[in-house]
Amino acid sequence: MSNFTRRGFMGAVGAAGALGIVGGMGNPAFAQGTAVPQAATGTSAPQSRRDSFELMEATIADIHDAYHNGRLTCRQLVQHYLDRIAAYDKQGPALTAIITVNPRALKIADELDRQYRRSGLTGTLHGIPVILKDNYDTFDMATTGGNTAMRTSVPPTDAFTVDKMRKAGAIILAKANLQEFARGGNSLSSLGGQVLNPYDLTRTPGGSSGGTGAAIAANFGVLGTGSDTGQSVRSPASANSLVGVRSTRGLISRAGVIPASIIQDELGPITRTVEDAARLLDVMVGYDPKDPVTAYGVTRAPRSYTDQLHGNALRGARIGVMTNLFGTEARHQEVNRVMEKVISTMQAQGATIVRFSLPAYDTLSPIVVTSTWDAHTAMDEYFASLGPDAPVHTFDQLVTSKTATPEAQKAMEAELAIKDGLNNPDYKDHIVNREKLRMAVSTKMAELDIQAILYPLQKVLVSVVGVPQPERNGTLSNGTGFPAVCFPGGFSTPTDTAPIGAPVGAELLGREFSEPLLLSLAYAYEQTAKARKLPRSTPRLPQ
């Protein structure tokens, strides 16, 4: 059990002014960019200014409105979040969600404040603190993948998406812990340790982007990012009462993100609201010659993904409920209860629900994985991009260092053993199977005249710490390349360890490049159900 259960809130709150050194598995020794300098923990905003802005659950629109009305500065906002990280990440509940805090965060905030005084907002994400999964390259901080051998690996450039965020005015506040190299779903790494779920400290936060999920749920920042090879954006969204978007293949560049697969990898936002997910998606999308698959996305993005967000989007919608993505045993009852409430709420808002089964999914879903064969090639290409001063130069060097946690090590050893995987007949068979699954899903949607498919991201509650993540439904999206949006559906029955219950995520999948539709449906549900709740383990700090 975490320190939170032994010491309670008071120790966490009392420590809010002193941000500790970030450590991995209890080791405080870190290199560049892993601790906040003393200036970052100095005096915060005056009492009256702090009282005038509600930090908890703040959105992009809330923050920009506060900037406009003089109720908040970027420095004050960043300090608020630094205080919360100090109180709750390594102390109190000890979520262990953060690997690196940007040591220049307050200096960047000061510069953005100066720019705002001169000319207003510099971009759509002006002064918005973002927490990146620590497999996104950042030129000014280490990008570790959660691995001890990579703790000093500072890439020469930002990832394509990170560069776009900075140009839009975002502050990269921190790098989040994750399942090491995104190989698995429990968010355990040799560098960062085990991330805990803020709603139930005995459970994992999902994964592999679990550090991002726990951090955003706990209000350590405004926006988060993840990568999704299997369901690694959506699993933490489901487990932390958040919104997660796995985008259509080709919509967002993967360049500059530590890979797990050439074909399966996608990126996406992890946020507290649908609108903020849409706003971050606006920035992340775009053609990048370093990731040629993004040519498929040219002209496919709308002016803004917020354009279709309105409260009556469910009226007249036809939504399929895929019954073979629901469990039928006693262990599935909590999730099924929440999902039936989601369905009834959508019906009450005017949606037509069509229940159906797709047996082809059960046949094909085990044989569409490609990462086994293409991860080796993808990893070598990534290491080659880091330059001669990088601590690791090849995938072979990484794997033979045996620095990873057992689950990640086992997965990478299997990947390394594959030689010339892109020409392997099994790899080609799995690519064909992916096309078969795409066709089966598309055909069923056409036959039933449905716009989207609804199902739980996970048939059971997210696993407890130390237990592999079971019964997730991410393959419907990762095996087809179709987009999916996971959003808060509700909560399980409260227990001693989960005082408000464990979050349950509902997911909508649509045809390729249907993100505007999926976001609009999720938004309409969100505005009606208001299902998201704050975790009790990370309350407001005293003023």
Buried (B, 14 or more C-beta within 10 A) or exposed (E): EBBBEEBEBEBBBBBBBEBBEBBBBEBEEBBBBBBBBEEBBEEBBEEEBBEBBEBBEBBBEBBBBBBEEEBBBBBBBBBBBBBBBBBBBBBBBBBBBBBBBBBBBBBBBBBBBEBBEEEEBBBBBBBBBBBBBBBBBBBBBBBBBBBBBBBBBBBEBBBBBBBBBBEBBBBBBBBBBBBBBBBBBBBBBBBBBBBBBBBBBBBBBBBBBBBBBBBBBBBBBBBBBBBBBBBBBBBBBBBBBBBBBBBBBBBBBBBBBBBBBBBBBBBBBBBBBBBBBBBBBBBBBBBBEEBEBBEBBEEBBBEBBBEBBEBEBBEEBBBBBBEBBBBEEEEBBBBBEBBBBBBEBBEEBEBBBBEBBBEBBEEBBEBBBBBBBBBBBBBBEBBEBBEEEBBBBBBBEBBEBEBBBEBBBEBBEBBBEBEEBBEBEEBEEBBEBBEBBBEBBBEBBEEBEBBBBBBBBBBBBBBEBEEEBEBBBBBBBBBBBBBBBBBBBBBBEEEEBBEBBBBBBBBBBBBBBBBBBBBBBBBBBBBBBEBBBBBEBBBEBEE
